[in-house]
Amino acid sequence: MSAAAIGPGDARALARALVRIDSRNPSLAPGGPGESACVALLREVLDGWGFRTEVHEAVPGRPNLVARLGEARGGRRLMLSGHVDVVGVEGMTHAPFDGVERDERLYGRGTADMKGGIGAMCAAAWQAARDALAGEIVVAVTADEEYESVGTRVMLERGVRADAAIVGEPTRLEVMPAHRGFVWIEIVVAGRAAHGSRWDLGVDAIRHTGLLLAELDRLDAEELPGRTHPLLGRASLHASMIEGGIGMSTYPDRCVLRLERRTLPGETVENVLAEVQRACAAVRVRRPELAADVSQLMAQGPSDVATDAPIVRALEDALRERGEGVRVSGMSAWTDAALLNAAGIPAICFGPGDISLAHAAEEYIPLPEIDRAASVLATLARRWCA
């Protein structure tokens, strides 16, 4: 679909056009084309709708788009944030980029996560700007959210700021002020290779890892349930991957265990690594020869905005004004809201679609929900920037 065919404020048409562009993240899907075609279409559309747009590269060949309406002359600035990169399409049960509509649903990779939300945000900004704004609406569309969120990091480094932000991830129009973070951890357990008959020489790295797994299981079953958040529930830990061994008749000299620890607001990477080190120490009480090297692979922080924060209350008011129910809950997935909050921009998740369909074999978004999200966000933007 050409940009000229997408009328001003048409959220459905914009979402449909974006879904029909393959924007697989090349860091996750080798050969994926990335975000550039989506950003080019968005810039052409939003220029035509009267936005002031700028494009900058997050990494070479993978751009961000920042589009603005209004002027922040003493008024407040509202950011509407989203991403156009998508994950791979292996195993999907329908064409990933045809953008087929059936039974008032739009099907395709990225419909829920989160091109439907992008369509709603852009349309909402255009609708809100039909009235005079005392503040400014900033639509920030970033690259690489699905991998390392380089796009949002670069955007923030370039000084893009707002007084509050809505991240348009799929929440089924629920208000989601908080989500968990995560820490990826690798533990390398060392043993000593020996012939299977030489129990006196061999040190079994896999058995030692099993003892450590048992201690980590105790941590997850007994300690972590006591750490809770009112919207997010408990902290958690799971073993993601394990590998080791040389052959059936050889003591394994090495075993590598990889963990994911989902963190709550207030927990830090240092806290988590210390937990794992304590688990190793507990095993060494029984097996002093345990040799385990613990390292951090990757981490993203949790996000938390108070439920009585001004942006939360303003969104709730906008929902009521549009005749929608108000439901406040926690987001199950990690989002760029954490990075925005860390930069001093109170950011909450709100958008059309269901997060359980993100990355799924069947991905779709109800078309009426895109319209409803756009209406609520337009009302919010008018209030916030008034």
DONUZA-537141 format. One record per residue (C-alpha): residue number from 1; residue in one letter; y negated, z, x negated. Coordinates in nm, 4 decimals, decimal comma, padded with zeros to 6 digits. Layout:
REM DONUZA-537141
+-----+-----+----------+----------+----------+
!   n ! res !       c2 !       c3 !       c1 !
+-----+-----+----------+----------+----------+
! NUM !   A !        Y !        Z !        X !
...
+-----+-----+----------+----------+----------+
//
This chain:
REM DONUZA-537141
+-----+-----+----------+----------+----------+
!   n ! res !       c2 !       c3 !       c1 !
+-----+-----+----------+----------+----------+
!   1 !   M !  00,0000 !  00,0000 !  00,0000 !
!   2 !   S ! -00,3410 ! -00,0938 ! -00,1359 !
!   3 !   A ! -00,6223 !  00,1586 ! -00,1630 !
!   4 !   A ! -00,8298 ! -00,0467 !  00,0808 !
!   5 !   A ! -00,5643 !  00,0028 !  00,3491 !
!   6 !   I ! -00,5972 !  00,3837 !  00,3358 !
!   7 !   G ! -00,8805 !  00,4774 !  00,5673 !
!   8 !   P ! -01,1132 !  00,7688 !  00,4895 !
!   9 !   G ! -00,9486 !  01,1002 !  00,5693 !
!  10 !   D ! -00,6065 !  00,9478 !  00,6507 !
!  11 !   A ! -00,3753 !  01,2118 !  00,5064 !
!  12 !   R ! -00,0547 !  01,0466 !  00,6253 !
!  13 !   A ! -00,1379 !  00,7067 !  00,4791 !
!  14 !   L ! -00,2344 !  00,8581 !  00,1458 !
!  15 !   A !  00,0846 !  01,0661 !  00,1289 !
!  16 !   R !  00,2933 !  00,7603 !  00,2190 !
!  17 !   A !  00,1293 !  00,5493 ! -00,0507 !
!  18 !   L !  00,1831 !  00,8188 ! -00,3152 !
!  19 !   V !  00,5482 !  00,8661 ! -00,2211 !
!  20 !   R !  00,6073 !  00,4941 ! -00,2687 !
!  21 !   I !  00,5047 !  00,5246 ! -00,6343 !
!  22 !   D !  00,7698 !  00,6296 ! -00,8842 !
!  23 !   S !  00,6086 !  00,9170 ! -01,0756 !
!  24 !   R !  00,9118 !  01,0834 ! -01,2318 !
!  25 !   N !  00,8202 !  01,3195 ! -01,5116 !
!  26 !   P !  00,9467 !  01,1584 ! -01,8349 !
!  27 !   S !  01,0065 !  01,4990 ! -01,9902 !
!  28 !   L !  01,2703 !  01,5623 ! -01,7223 !
!  29 !   A !  01,3843 !  01,2097 ! -01,6325 !
!  30 !   P !  01,4131 !  00,9905 ! -01,9435 !
!  31 !   G !  01,2391 !  00,6621 ! -01,8733 !
!  32 !   G !  01,0313 !  00,8096 ! -01,5932 !
!  33 !   P !  00,6898 !  00,6398 ! -01,5701 !
!  34 !   G !  00,4858 !  00,9579 ! -01,5237 !
!  35 !   E !  00,1714 !  01,0069 ! -01,3212 !
!  36 !   S ! -00,0626 !  00,7247 ! -01,4250 !
!  37 !   A !  00,0020 !  00,4896 ! -01,1297 !
!  38 !   C ! -00,0470 !  00,7719 ! -00,8782 !
!  39 !   V ! -00,3689 !  00,8824 ! -01,0469 !
!  40 !   A ! -00,4991 !  00,5235 ! -01,0532 !
!  41 !   L ! -00,4363 !  00,4855 ! -00,6793 !
!  42 !   L ! -00,5882 !  00,8246 ! -00,6013 !
!  43 !   R ! -00,8993 !  00,7513 ! -00,8023 !
!  44 !   E ! -00,9532 !  00,4188 ! -00,6264 !
!  45 !   V ! -00,8980 !  00,5769 ! -00,2841 !
!  46 !   L ! -01,1205 !  00,8781 ! -00,3455 !
!  47 !   D ! -01,3967 !  00,6700 ! -00,5013 !
!  48 !   G ! -01,3933 !  00,4713 ! -00,1788 !
!  49 !   W ! -01,4107 !  00,7900 !  00,0252 !
!  50 !   G ! -01,7240 !  00,9032 ! -00,1602 !
!  51 !   F ! -01,5830 !  01,1463 ! -00,4157 !
!  52 !   R ! -01,7148 !  01,1723 ! -00,7695 !
!  53 !   T ! -01,4066 !  01,1258 ! -00,9848 !
!  54 !   E ! -01,3175 !  01,1647 ! -01,3486 !
!  55 !   V ! -00,9874 !  01,1067 ! -01,5283 !
!  56 !   H ! -00,8791 !  01,2634 ! -01,8553 !
!  57 !   E ! -00,5481 !  01,2599 ! -02,0356 !
!  58 !   A ! -00,3284 !  01,5677 ! -02,0348 !
!  59 !   V ! -00,1118 !  01,3986 ! -02,2966 !
!  60 !   P ! -00,1298 !  01,0331 ! -02,3999 !
!  61 !   G ! -00,0553 !  00,8085 ! -02,1059 !
!  62 !   R ! -00,0348 !  01,0970 ! -01,8570 !
!  63 !   P ! -00,3681 !  01,1626 ! -01,6871 !
!  64 !   N ! -00,5272 !  01,4315 ! -01,4733 !
!  65 !   L ! -00,7755 !  01,3512 ! -01,1962 !
!  66 !   V ! -01,0681 !  01,5749 ! -01,0959 !
!  67 !   A ! -01,2524 !  01,4656 ! -00,7793 !
!  68 !   R ! -01,5571 !  01,6414 ! -00,6353 !
!  69 !   L ! -01,7585 !  01,6528 ! -00,3138 !
!  70 !   G ! -02,0764 !  01,8537 ! -00,2580 !
!  71 !   E ! -02,2778 !  02,0391 ! -00,5192 !
!  72 !   A ! -02,2371 !  02,3983 ! -00,6379 !
!  73 !   R ! -02,6095 !  02,4788 ! -00,6210 !
!  74 !   G ! -02,5804 !  02,8520 ! -00,5709 !
!  75 !   G ! -02,2881 !  02,8005 ! -00,3318 !
!  76 !   R ! -01,9221 !  02,8673 ! -00,3919 !
!  77 !   R ! -01,6738 !  02,6228 ! -00,5382 !
!  78 !   L ! -01,3250 !  02,5768 ! -00,3883 !
!  79 !   M ! -01,0478 !  02,4091 ! -00,5848 !
!  80 !   L ! -00,7623 !  02,2287 ! -00,4097 !
!  81 !   S ! -00,4925 !  02,1935 ! -00,6730 !
!  82 !   G ! -00,1773 !  01,9860 ! -00,6870 !
!  83 !   H !  00,0505 !  01,7681 ! -00,8975 !
!  84 !   V !  00,1929 !  01,4181 ! -00,8572 !
!  85 !   D !  00,4803 !  01,4280 ! -01,1062 !
!  86 !   V !  00,8269 !  01,4513 ! -00,9518 !
!  87 !   V !  01,1746 !  01,5353 ! -01,0777 !
!  88 !   G !  01,4697 !  01,2964 ! -01,1117 !
!  89 !   V !  01,6414 !  01,1234 ! -00,8234 !
!  90 !   E !  02,0099 !  01,1483 ! -00,9173 !
!  91 !   G !  02,2313 !  01,2297 ! -00,6187 !
!  92 !   M !  01,9695 !  01,1571 ! -00,3529 !
!  93 !   T !  02,1144 !  01,0458 ! -00,0199 !
!  94 !   H !  01,8282 !  00,8094 !  00,0655 !
!  95 !   A !  01,6003 !  00,5690 ! -00,1199 !
!  96 !   P !  01,3706 !  00,7878 ! -00,3325 !
!  97 !   F !  01,0545 !  00,5763 ! -00,3303 !
!  98 !   D !  01,0645 !  00,3680 ! -00,0118 !
!  99 !   G !  00,8560 !  00,6172 !  00,1870 !
! 100 !   V !  01,0579 !  00,5594 !  00,5042 !
! 101 !   E !  00,9330 !  00,7273 !  00,8234 !
! 102 !   R !  01,1865 !  00,8396 !  01,0809 !
! 103 !   D !  01,1645 !  01,0936 !  01,3634 !
! 104 !   E !  00,8112 !  01,1957 !  01,2594 !
! 105 !   R !  00,9279 !  01,2656 !  00,9062 !
! 106 !   L !  00,8327 !  01,0984 !  00,5788 !
! 107 !   Y !  01,1306 !  01,0673 !  00,3421 !
! 108 !   G !  01,1244 !  01,0315 ! -00,0361 !
! 109 !   R !  01,1155 !  01,2125 ! -00,3669 !
! 110 !   G !  00,7972 !  01,4164 ! -00,3806 !
! 111 !   T !  00,7265 !  01,4192 ! -00,0065 !
! 112 !   A !  00,7504 !  01,7982 !  00,0100 !
! 113 !   D !  00,6886 !  01,8647 ! -00,3592 !
! 114 !   M !  00,4066 !  01,7782 ! -00,3252 !
! 115 !   K !  00,2579 !  01,4424 ! -00,2323 !
! 116 !   G !  00,2315 !  01,5451 !  00,1321 !
! 117 !   G !  00,0185 !  01,8353 !  00,0132 !
! 118 !   I ! -00,1974 !  01,6030 ! -00,1995 !
! 119 !   G ! -00,2616 !  01,3833 !  00,1042 !
! 120 !   A ! -00,3567 !  01,6864 !  00,3125 !
! 121 !   M ! -00,5901 !  01,8282 !  00,0446 !
! 122 !   C ! -00,7770 !  01,5040 ! -00,0133 !
! 123 !   A ! -00,8180 !  01,4428 !  00,3596 !
! 124 !   A ! -00,9319 !  01,8019 !  00,4117 !
! 125 !   A ! -01,2004 !  01,7726 !  00,1449 !
! 126 !   W ! -01,3287 !  01,4483 !  00,3008 !
! 127 !   Q ! -01,3291 !  01,6026 !  00,6507 !
! 128 !   A ! -01,5114 !  01,9157 !  00,5328 !
! 129 !   A ! -01,7784 !  01,7096 !  00,3587 !
! 130 !   R ! -01,8746 !  01,5407 !  00,6869 !
! 131 !   D ! -02,0877 !  01,8533 !  00,7261 !
! 132 !   A ! -02,3475 !  01,9491 !  00,4667 !
! 133 !   L ! -02,1892 !  02,1682 !  00,2012 !
! 134 !   A ! -02,3794 !  02,4400 !  00,0202 !
! 135 !   G ! -02,0999 !  02,4528 ! -00,2358 !
! 136 !   E ! -01,8526 !  02,2158 ! -00,3959 !
! 137 !   I ! -01,4938 !  02,1128 ! -00,3288 !
! 138 !   V ! -01,2903 !  02,0213 ! -00,6368 !
! 139 !   V ! -00,9621 !  01,8349 ! -00,5893 !
! 140 !   A ! -00,7629 !  01,8776 ! -00,9113 !
! 141 !   V ! -00,4532 !  01,6590 ! -00,9454 !
! 142 !   T ! -00,2610 !  01,7361 ! -01,2618 !
! 143 !   A !  00,0269 !  01,6042 ! -01,4698 !
! 144 !   D !  00,3493 !  01,7686 ! -01,5847 !
! 145 !   E !  00,3714 !  02,0636 ! -01,3441 !
! 146 !   E !  00,7470 !  02,0157 ! -01,3190 !
! 147 !   Y !  00,8024 !  02,0738 ! -01,6916 !
! 148 !   E !  00,5408 !  02,2685 ! -01,8888 !
! 149 !   S !  00,2254 !  02,2375 ! -01,6753 !
! 150 !   V !  00,0385 !  02,0730 ! -01,9597 !
! 151 !   G ! -00,1963 !  01,9091 ! -01,7083 !
! 152 !   T ! -00,3339 !  02,2325 ! -01,5647 !
! 153 !   R ! -00,3595 !  02,3900 ! -01,9086 !
! 154 !   V ! -00,5658 !  02,0970 ! -02,0377 !
! 155 !   M ! -00,7817 !  02,0915 ! -01,7253 !
! 156 !   L ! -00,8649 !  02,4584 ! -01,7735 !
! 157 !   E ! -00,9324 !  02,4043 ! -02,1441 !
! 158 !   R ! -01,1858 !  02,1397 ! -02,0400 !
! 159 !   G ! -01,3746 !  02,4033 ! -01,8413 !
! 160 !   V ! -01,2919 !  02,3064 ! -01,4818 !
! 161 !   R ! -01,3435 !  02,6213 ! -01,2749 !
! 162 !   A ! -01,3837 !  02,7414 ! -00,9164 !
! 163 !   D ! -01,4417 !  03,0642 ! -00,7267 !
! 164 !   A ! -01,0985 !  03,0340 ! -00,5651 !
! 165 !   A ! -00,8147 !  02,7848 ! -00,5380 !
! 166 !   I ! -00,5488 !  02,6682 ! -00,2970 !
! 167 !   V ! -00,2376 !  02,5260 ! -00,4616 !
! 168 !   G ! -00,0930 !  02,2869 ! -00,2054 !
! 169 !   E !  00,2752 !  02,3509 ! -00,2727 !
! 170 !   P !  00,5067 !  02,3422 !  00,0311 !
! 171 !   T !  00,4879 !  02,6743 !  00,2171 !
! 172 !   R !  00,5468 !  02,5563 !  00,5782 !
! 173 !   L !  00,1823 !  02,6581 !  00,6350 !
! 174 !   E !  00,2498 !  03,0177 !  00,5356 !
! 175 !   V ! -00,0018 !  03,1977 !  00,3159 !
! 176 !   M !  00,1630 !  03,2798 ! -00,0174 !
! 177 !   P ! -00,0545 !  03,4921 ! -00,2491 !
! 178 !   A !  00,2185 !  03,5776 ! -00,5025 !
! 179 !   H !  00,5164 !  03,4379 ! -00,6883 !
! 180 !   R !  00,7509 !  03,5432 ! -00,9673 !
! 181 !   G !  00,7338 !  03,4375 ! -01,3277 !
! 182 !   F !  01,0264 !  03,3706 ! -01,5568 !
! 183 !   V !  01,1418 !  03,4180 ! -01,9135 !
! 184 !   W !  01,4109 !  03,2018 ! -02,0721 !
! 185 !   I !  01,6026 !  03,3858 ! -02,3431 !
! 186 !   E !  01,8611 !  03,2757 ! -02,5974 !
! 187 !   I !  02,1052 !  03,5181 ! -02,7567 !
! 188 !   V !  02,3099 !  03,3992 ! -03,0532 !
! 189 !   V !  02,6082 !  03,6275 ! -03,1142 !
! 190 !   A !  02,7658 !  03,5921 ! -03,4563 !
! 191 !   G !  03,1348 !  03,6403 ! -03,5314 !
! 192 !   R !  03,3669 !  03,5492 ! -03,8169 !
! 193 !   A !  03,5970 !  03,2507 ! -03,8037 !
! 194 !   A !  03,9622 !  03,3145 ! -03,8926 !
! 195 !   H !  04,3075 !  03,1924 ! -03,8006 !
! 196 !   G !  04,4160 !  03,3211 ! -03,4619 !
! 197 !   S !  04,6914 !  03,5275 ! -03,6255 !
! 198 !   R !  04,4493 !  03,7105 ! -03,8543 !
! 199 !   W !  04,3129 !  03,9782 ! -03,6276 !
! 200 !   D !  04,2311 !  04,1744 ! -03,9396 !
! 201 !   L !  03,9835 !  03,9068 ! -04,0561 !
! 202 !   G !  03,8435 !  03,7464 ! -03,7410 !
! 203 !   V !  03,5437 !  03,8717 ! -03,5410 !
! 204 !   D !  03,5405 !  03,7309 ! -03,1878 !
! 205 !   A !  03,1855 !  03,6254 ! -03,0980 !
! 206 !   I !  03,2865 !  03,5343 ! -02,7414 !
! 207 !   R !  03,4415 !  03,8757 ! -02,6702 !
! 208 !   H !  03,1297 !  04,0457 ! -02,8038 !
! 209 !   T !  02,9194 !  03,8226 ! -02,5788 !
! 210 !   G !  03,1396 !  03,9274 ! -02,2860 !
! 211 !   L !  03,0635 !  04,2919 ! -02,3575 !
! 212 !   L !  02,6931 !  04,2062 ! -02,3662 !
! 213 !   L !  02,7235 !  04,0188 ! -02,0364 !
! 214 !   A !  02,8805 !  04,3270 ! -01,8811 !
! 215 !   E !  02,5838 !  04,5371 ! -01,9955 !
! 216 !   L !  02,3380 !  04,2788 ! -01,8617 !
! 217 !   D !  02,5289 !  04,2831 ! -01,5329 !
! 218 !   R !  02,4749 !  04,6578 ! -01,5170 !
! 219 !   L !  02,1040 !  04,6050 ! -01,5814 !
! 220 !   D !  02,0784 !  04,3547 ! -01,2958 !
! 221 !   A !  02,2909 !  04,5616 ! -01,0566 !
! 222 !   E !  02,1525 !  04,9090 ! -01,1280 !
! 223 !   E !  01,8050 !  04,8920 ! -01,2811 !
! 224 !   L !  01,6317 !  04,5770 ! -01,1630 !
! 225 !   P !  01,6757 !  04,6458 ! -00,7875 !
! 226 !   G !  01,4382 !  04,9385 ! -00,8378 !
! 227 !   R !  01,1580 !  04,7055 ! -00,9492 !
! 228 !   T !  01,0104 !  04,5442 ! -00,6405 !
! 229 !   H !  00,7008 !  04,3732 ! -00,5051 !
! 230 !   P !  00,6018 !  04,3905 ! -00,1360 !
! 231 !   L !  00,6044 !  04,0108 ! -00,0965 !
! 232 !   L !  00,8546 !  03,9066 ! -00,3617 !
! 233 !   G !  01,1346 !  04,1607 ! -00,3470 !
! 234 !   R !  01,3225 !  04,2601 ! -00,6610 !
! 235 !   A !  01,3260 !  04,1415 ! -01,0191 !
! 236 !   S !  01,6407 !  03,9560 ! -01,1238 !
! 237 !   L !  01,8456 !  03,8314 ! -01,4174 !
! 238 !   H !  02,1194 !  03,5703 ! -01,4431 !
! 239 !   A !  02,3250 !  03,4055 ! -01,7140 !
! 240 !   S !  02,2368 !  03,0362 ! -01,7108 !
! 241 !   M !  02,4474 !  02,8814 ! -01,9880 !
! 242 !   I !  02,7123 !  02,9850 ! -02,2420 !
! 243 !   E !  02,8859 !  02,7998 ! -02,5218 !
! 244 !   G !  03,1060 !  02,8935 ! -02,8126 !
! 245 !   G !  03,4402 !  02,8553 ! -02,9828 !
! 246 !   I !  03,5962 !  02,6175 ! -03,2326 !
! 247 !   G !  03,9581 !  02,5829 ! -03,1254 !
! 248 !   M !  04,2415 !  02,7604 ! -02,9479 !
! 249 !   S !  04,3836 !  02,9165 ! -03,2641 !
! 250 !   T !  04,0552 !  03,0157 ! -03,4241 !
! 251 !   Y !  03,8413 !  03,3231 ! -03,3840 !
! 252 !   P !  03,4998 !  03,1981 ! -03,2632 !
! 253 !   D !  03,2290 !  03,2447 ! -03,5230 !
! 254 !   R !  02,9419 !  03,1938 ! -03,2779 !
! 255 !   C !  02,8569 !  03,2202 ! -02,9086 !
! 256 !   V !  02,5246 !  03,1200 ! -02,7546 !
! 257 !   L !  02,4176 !  03,2774 ! -02,4266 !
! 258 !   R !  02,1066 !  03,1667 ! -02,2371 !
! 259 !   L !  01,9506 !  03,3839 ! -01,9683 !
! 260 !   E !  01,6772 !  03,3532 ! -01,7109 !
! 261 !   R !  01,4890 !  03,6655 ! -01,6131 !
! 262 !   R !  01,2644 !  03,6291 ! -01,3062 !
! 263 !   T !  00,9650 !  03,8591 ! -01,3479 !
! 264 !   L !  00,7357 !  04,0368 ! -01,1049 !
! 265 !   P !  00,3603 !  04,0863 ! -01,1357 !
! 266 !   G !  00,3001 !  04,3524 ! -01,3979 !
! 267 !   E !  00,6069 !  04,2641 ! -01,6054 !
! 268 !   T !  00,5558 !  04,1017 ! -01,9439 !
! 269 !   V !  00,7605 !  03,8920 ! -02,1828 !
! 270 !   E !  00,7622 !  04,1867 ! -02,4215 !
! 271 !   N !  00,9109 !  04,4096 ! -02,1490 !
! 272 !   V !  01,1874 !  04,1600 ! -02,0845 !
! 273 !   L !  01,2806 !  04,1055 ! -02,4488 !
! 274 !   A !  01,2895 !  04,4820 ! -02,4987 !
! 275 !   E !  01,5338 !  04,5118 ! -02,2052 !
! 276 !   V !  01,7709 !  04,2664 ! -02,3665 !
! 277 !   Q !  01,7449 !  04,4405 ! -02,7019 !
! 278 !   R !  01,8325 !  04,7699 ! -02,5302 !
! 279 !   A !  02,1379 !  04,6028 ! -02,3778 !
! 280 !   C !  02,2457 !  04,4919 ! -02,7266 !
! 281 !   A !  02,1931 !  04,8450 ! -02,8565 !
! 282 !   A !  02,4086 !  04,9862 ! -02,5746 !
! 283 !   V !  02,6942 !  04,7535 ! -02,6714 !
! 284 !   R !  02,6599 !  04,8492 ! -03,0391 !
! 285 !   V !  02,7341 !  05,2099 ! -02,9486 !
! 286 !   R !  03,0894 !  05,0895 ! -02,8726 !
! 287 !   R !  03,0964 !  04,7904 ! -03,1095 !
! 288 !   P !  02,8756 !  04,8630 ! -03,4134 !
! 289 !   E !  02,9661 !  04,5233 ! -03,5587 !
! 290 !   L !  02,7869 !  04,3340 ! -03,2792 !
! 291 !   A !  02,5441 !  04,0870 ! -03,4395 !
! 292 !   A !  02,3104 !  03,9376 ! -03,1802 !
! 293 !   D !  01,9853 !  03,7491 ! -03,2397 !
! 294 !   V !  01,7535 !  03,7498 ! -02,9345 !
! 295 !   S !  01,4746 !  03,4936 ! -02,8990 !
! 296 !   Q !  01,2386 !  03,3642 ! -02,6314 !
! 297 !   L !  01,2763 !  02,9986 ! -02,5361 !
! 298 !   M !  01,0013 !  02,9675 ! -02,2745 !
! 299 !   A !  00,8030 !  03,1847 ! -02,0371 !
! 300 !   Q !  00,5667 !  03,1440 ! -01,7441 !
! 301 !   G !  00,3841 !  03,4425 ! -01,6006 !
! 302 !   P !  00,3958 !  03,5672 ! -01,2412 !
! 303 !   S !  00,1040 !  03,5256 ! -01,0013 !
! 304 !   D ! -00,0468 !  03,7823 ! -00,7669 !
! 305 !   V ! -00,3573 !  03,7848 ! -00,5474 !
! 306 !   A ! -00,4289 !  04,0841 ! -00,3253 !
! 307 !   T ! -00,3537 !  04,0226 !  00,0408 !
! 308 !   D ! -00,7050 !  04,1368 !  00,1289 !
! 309 !   A ! -00,8752 !  03,9104 ! -00,1274 !
! 310 !   P ! -01,1607 !  03,6949 !  00,0089 !
! 311 !   I ! -00,9686 !  03,3670 ! -00,0275 !
! 312 !   V ! -00,6660 !  03,5096 !  00,1563 !
! 313 !   R ! -00,8805 !  03,6379 !  00,4409 !
! 314 !   A ! -01,0713 !  03,3094 !  00,4612 !
! 315 !   L ! -00,7486 !  03,1111 !  00,4858 !
! 316 !   E ! -00,6147 !  03,3442 !  00,7537 !
! 317 !   D ! -00,9385 !  03,2978 !  00,9512 !
! 318 !   A ! -00,9079 !  02,9198 !  00,9183 !
! 319 !   L ! -00,5499 !  02,9310 !  01,0480 !
! 320 !   R ! -00,6580 !  03,1328 !  01,3513 !
! 321 !   E ! -00,9502 !  02,8986 !  01,4172 !
! 322 !   R ! -00,7115 !  02,6016 !  01,4248 !
! 323 !   G ! -00,4726 !  02,7822 !  01,6597 !
! 324 !   E ! -00,2065 !  02,8402 !  01,3934 !
! 325 !   G ! -00,0019 !  03,1542 !  01,3415 !
! 326 !   V ! -00,0752 !  03,3662 !  01,0365 !
! 327 !   R !  00,2265 !  03,4432 !  00,8202 !
! 328 !   V !  00,1929 !  03,5961 !  00,4738 !
! 329 !   S !  00,4892 !  03,5874 !  00,2365 !
! 330 !   G !  00,5890 !  03,5400 ! -00,1256 !
! 331 !   M !  00,6525 !  03,2038 ! -00,2923 !
! 332 !   S !  01,0047 !  03,1624 ! -00,4273 !
! 333 !   A !  00,9207 !  02,9053 ! -00,6976 !
! 334 !   W !  00,6860 !  02,9201 ! -00,9967 !
! 335 !   T !  00,3598 !  02,7241 ! -00,9566 !
! 336 !   D !  00,0353 !  02,6456 ! -01,1373 !
! 337 !   A ! -00,1263 !  02,9273 ! -00,9374 !
! 338 !   A ! -00,0210 !  03,1578 ! -01,2213 !
! 339 !   L ! -00,2243 !  02,9605 ! -01,4747 !
! 340 !   L ! -00,5282 !  02,9466 ! -01,2454 !
! 341 !   N ! -00,5132 !  03,3209 ! -01,1835 !
! 342 !   A ! -00,4796 !  03,3893 ! -01,5544 !
! 343 !   A ! -00,7994 !  03,1848 ! -01,6027 !
! 344 !   G ! -00,9851 !  03,4028 ! -01,3512 !
! 345 !   I ! -00,9536 !  03,1735 ! -01,0479 !
! 346 !   P ! -00,7877 !  03,3562 ! -00,7548 !
! 347 !   A ! -00,5234 !  03,1055 ! -00,6473 !
! 348 !   I ! -00,2801 !  03,1151 ! -00,3558 !
! 349 !   C ! -00,0190 !  02,8689 ! -00,2345 !
! 350 !   F ! -00,0529 !  02,6969 !  00,1020 !
! 351 !   G !  00,0640 !  02,3554 !  00,2108 !
! 352 !   P !  00,2854 !  02,1412 !  00,4310 !
! 353 !   G !  00,6581 !  02,1022 !  00,3765 !
! 354 !   D !  00,9510 !  02,3264 !  00,2915 !
! 355 !   I !  01,0151 !  02,4364 ! -00,0682 !
! 356 !   S !  01,3902 !  02,4381 !  00,0019 !
! 357 !   L !  01,3737 !  02,0559 !  00,0218 !
! 358 !   A !  01,2026 !  02,0200 ! -00,3168 !
! 359 !   H !  01,4287 !  01,8531 ! -00,5765 !
! 360 !   A !  01,6974 !  01,8191 ! -00,3053 !
! 361 !   A !  01,9362 !  01,5329 ! -00,2283 !
! 362 !   E !  01,7413 !  01,4825 !  00,0959 !
! 363 !   E !  01,3663 !  01,5374 !  00,0697 !
! 364 !   Y !  01,1231 !  01,4884 !  00,3550 !
! 365 !   I !  00,8104 !  01,6316 !  00,5126 !
! 366 !   P !  00,7187 !  01,6519 !  00,8830 !
! 367 !   L !  00,4214 !  01,4210 !  00,9329 !
! 368 !   P !  00,2476 !  01,6449 !  01,1912 !
! 369 !   E !  00,2543 !  01,9269 !  00,9347 !
! 370 !   I !  00,0469 !  01,7156 !  00,6951 !
! 371 !   D ! -00,2151 !  01,6742 !  00,9678 !
! 372 !   R ! -00,2118 !  02,0458 !  01,0516 !
! 373 !   A ! -00,2489 !  02,1434 !  00,6862 !
! 374 !   A ! -00,5422 !  01,9056 !  00,6455 !
! 375 !   S ! -00,7135 !  02,0520 !  00,9522 !
! 376 !   V ! -00,6716 !  02,4118 !  00,8308 !
! 377 !   L ! -00,7863 !  02,3296 !  00,4773 !
! 378 !   A ! -01,0912 !  02,1430 !  00,6068 !
! 379 !   T ! -01,1874 !  02,4479 !  00,8129 !
! 380 !   L ! -01,1349 !  02,6727 !  00,5111 !
! 381 !   A ! -01,3475 !  02,4485 !  00,2870 !
! 382 !   R ! -01,6334 !  02,4421 !  00,5398 !
! 383 !   R ! -01,6295 !  02,8211 !  00,5607 !
! 384 !   W ! -01,5930 !  02,8773 !  00,1866 !
! 385 !   C ! -01,8629 !  02,6308 !  00,0872 !
! 386 !   A ! -02,1036 !  02,7144 !  00,3690 !
+-----+-----+----------+----------+----------+
//
